[in-house]
Amino acid sequence: MVALQSIKSVCLRGKTKEVEMRVIWRFFVGEDMRWRWQQLSVDRAVVAESRSSYEKYERCLAAAQQKGYIFEAAQDRLPRPGNRIYSRP
């Protein structure tokens, strides 16, 4: 599960700077069969990751929200030519 978001303020050497950085949040099940999260840069470098693993996805999501993740519900797909929804009988 992956989500793309923007970070608008970054703290460097004790000073907060307004910058825009696109980040990708990745939620996955590790080898121990427990949920973890990672925050990736657009080039897929790990920016931050969970220190703990979680038995339930909801707990992992809550931990990521404490680190800045904002949940956005998936949007419905738009009808396109060739899709059954779009086709006329």
Short mmCIF file of the C-alpha atoms (twelve columns), coordinates in Angstrom:
data_MODEL
# 
_entry.id   MODEL 
# 
loop_
_atom_site.group_PDB 
_atom_site.id 
_atom_site.type_symbol 
_atom_site.label_atom_id 
_atom_site.label_alt_id 
_atom_site.label_comp_id 
_atom_site.label_asym_id 
_atom_site.label_seq_id 
_atom_site.Cartn_x 
_atom_site.Cartn_y 
_atom_site.Cartn_z 
_atom_site.pdbx_PDB_model_num 
ATOM 1  C CA . MET A 1  0.000   0.000   0.000   1 
ATOM 2  C CA . VAL A 2  1.523   3.322   -1.092  1 
ATOM 3  C CA . ALA A 3  0.433   6.966   -0.713  1 
ATOM 4  C CA . LEU A 4  2.010   10.133  -2.177  1 
ATOM 5  C CA . GLN A 5  1.971   13.355  -0.123  1 
ATOM 6  C CA . SER A 6  3.760   16.689  0.145   1 
ATOM 7  C CA . ILE A 7  5.681   17.918  3.191   1 
ATOM 8  C CA . LYS A 8  5.686   21.688  3.449   1 
ATOM 9  C CA . SER A 9  7.977   22.398  6.403   1 
ATOM 10 C CA . VAL A 10 11.262  20.783  7.322   1 
ATOM 11 C CA . CYS A 11 13.325  21.311  10.471  1 
ATOM 12 C CA . LEU A 12 17.055  21.626  9.788   1 
ATOM 13 C CA . ARG A 13 19.538  22.442  12.571  1 
ATOM 14 C CA . GLY A 14 16.780  23.714  14.828  1 
ATOM 15 C CA . LYS A 15 15.275  26.055  12.209  1 
ATOM 16 C CA . THR A 16 12.022  25.343  10.412  1 
ATOM 17 C CA . LYS A 17 12.172  26.002  6.708   1 
ATOM 18 C CA . GLU A 18 9.231   26.080  4.309   1 
ATOM 19 C CA . VAL A 19 9.991   23.730  1.419   1 
ATOM 20 C CA . GLU A 20 7.894   21.366  -0.610  1 
ATOM 21 C CA . MET A 21 9.061   17.782  -0.747  1 
ATOM 22 C CA . ARG A 22 7.033   14.969  -2.244  1 
ATOM 23 C CA . VAL A 23 7.092   11.830  -0.105  1 
ATOM 24 C CA . ILE A 24 5.679   8.363   -0.534  1 
ATOM 25 C CA . TRP A 25 4.282   6.469   2.438   1 
ATOM 26 C CA . ARG A 26 4.674   2.707   2.172   1 
ATOM 27 C CA . PHE A 27 2.817   0.262   4.419   1 
ATOM 28 C CA . PHE A 28 3.924   -3.374  4.298   1 
ATOM 29 C CA . VAL A 29 4.069   -6.658  6.187   1 
ATOM 30 C CA . GLY A 30 7.615   -7.687  7.116   1 
ATOM 31 C CA . GLU A 31 9.134   -11.154 7.390   1 
ATOM 32 C CA . ASP A 32 7.797   -11.355 10.954  1 
ATOM 33 C CA . MET A 33 4.244   -11.004 9.530   1 
ATOM 34 C CA . ARG A 34 3.738   -7.625  11.264  1 
ATOM 35 C CA . TRP A 35 2.894   -4.245  9.727   1 
ATOM 36 C CA . ARG A 36 5.512   -1.516  9.258   1 
ATOM 37 C CA . TRP A 37 5.588   1.881   7.549   1 
ATOM 38 C CA . GLN A 38 8.270   3.747   5.603   1 
ATOM 39 C CA . GLN A 39 8.442   7.291   4.314   1 
ATOM 40 C CA . LEU A 40 10.261  7.385   0.958   1 
ATOM 41 C CA . SER A 41 11.532  10.196  -1.235  1 
ATOM 42 C CA . VAL A 42 10.299  10.258  -4.827  1 
ATOM 43 C CA . ASP A 43 13.485  8.439   -5.892  1 
ATOM 44 C CA . ARG A 44 12.545  5.693   -3.355  1 
ATOM 45 C CA . ALA A 45 15.257  6.455   -0.763  1 
ATOM 46 C CA . VAL A 46 14.063  5.785   2.815   1 
ATOM 47 C CA . VAL A 47 13.511  9.102   4.638   1 
ATOM 48 C CA . ALA A 48 12.004  7.601   7.813   1 
ATOM 49 C CA . GLU A 49 10.606  4.278   8.978   1 
ATOM 50 C CA . SER A 50 8.744   2.779   11.890  1 
ATOM 51 C CA . ARG A 51 10.859  1.729   14.848  1 
ATOM 52 C CA . SER A 52 8.241   -0.801  15.849  1 
ATOM 53 C CA . SER A 53 6.175   -3.378  14.033  1 
ATOM 54 C CA . TYR A 54 2.440   -3.718  14.520  1 
ATOM 55 C CA . GLU A 55 0.119   -6.701  14.611  1 
ATOM 56 C CA . LYS A 56 -2.770  -4.666  13.173  1 
ATOM 57 C CA . TYR A 57 -2.739  -2.357  10.159  1 
ATOM 58 C CA . GLU A 58 -4.809  0.235   12.056  1 
ATOM 59 C CA . ARG A 59 -2.120  0.578   14.754  1 
ATOM 60 C CA . CYS A 60 0.577   0.982   12.097  1 
ATOM 61 C CA . LEU A 61 -1.536  3.643   10.380  1 
ATOM 62 C CA . ALA A 62 -2.044  5.496   13.683  1 
ATOM 63 C CA . ALA A 63 1.726   5.479   14.335  1 
ATOM 64 C CA . ALA A 64 2.377   6.874   10.833  1 
ATOM 65 C CA . GLN A 65 -0.240  9.596   11.416  1 
ATOM 66 C CA . GLN A 66 1.724   10.691  14.492  1 
ATOM 67 C CA . LYS A 67 4.704   11.151  12.144  1 
ATOM 68 C CA . GLY A 68 2.726   13.209  9.620   1 
ATOM 69 C CA . TYR A 69 0.832   10.749  7.415   1 
ATOM 70 C CA . ILE A 70 -2.573  12.046  6.313   1 
ATOM 71 C CA . PHE A 71 -5.091  9.409   5.265   1 
ATOM 72 C CA . GLU A 72 -6.808  10.112  1.950   1 
ATOM 73 C CA . ALA A 73 -9.536  7.736   0.835   1 
ATOM 74 C CA . ALA A 74 -9.146  6.217   -2.608  1 
ATOM 75 C CA . GLN A 75 -11.103 7.963   -5.325  1 
ATOM 76 C CA . ASP A 76 -13.519 6.201   -7.644  1 
ATOM 77 C CA . ARG A 77 -12.193 5.442   -11.098 1 
ATOM 78 C CA . LEU A 78 -13.348 7.679   -13.887 1 
ATOM 79 C CA . PRO A 79 -15.313 5.987   -16.667 1 
ATOM 80 C CA . ARG A 80 -13.222 5.571   -19.809 1 
ATOM 81 C CA . PRO A 81 -14.074 4.329   -23.288 1 
ATOM 82 C CA . GLY A 82 -14.040 0.539   -23.296 1 
ATOM 83 C CA . ASN A 83 -15.075 0.150   -19.643 1 
ATOM 84 C CA . ARG A 84 -18.416 -1.564  -19.019 1 
ATOM 85 C CA . ILE A 85 -19.686 1.484   -17.134 1 
ATOM 86 C CA . TYR A 86 -18.969 3.680   -20.142 1 
ATOM 87 C CA . SER A 87 -20.250 1.324   -22.854 1 
ATOM 88 C CA . ARG A 88 -23.744 1.727   -24.176 1 
ATOM 89 C CA . PRO A 89 -26.027 -1.327  -24.433 1 
# 
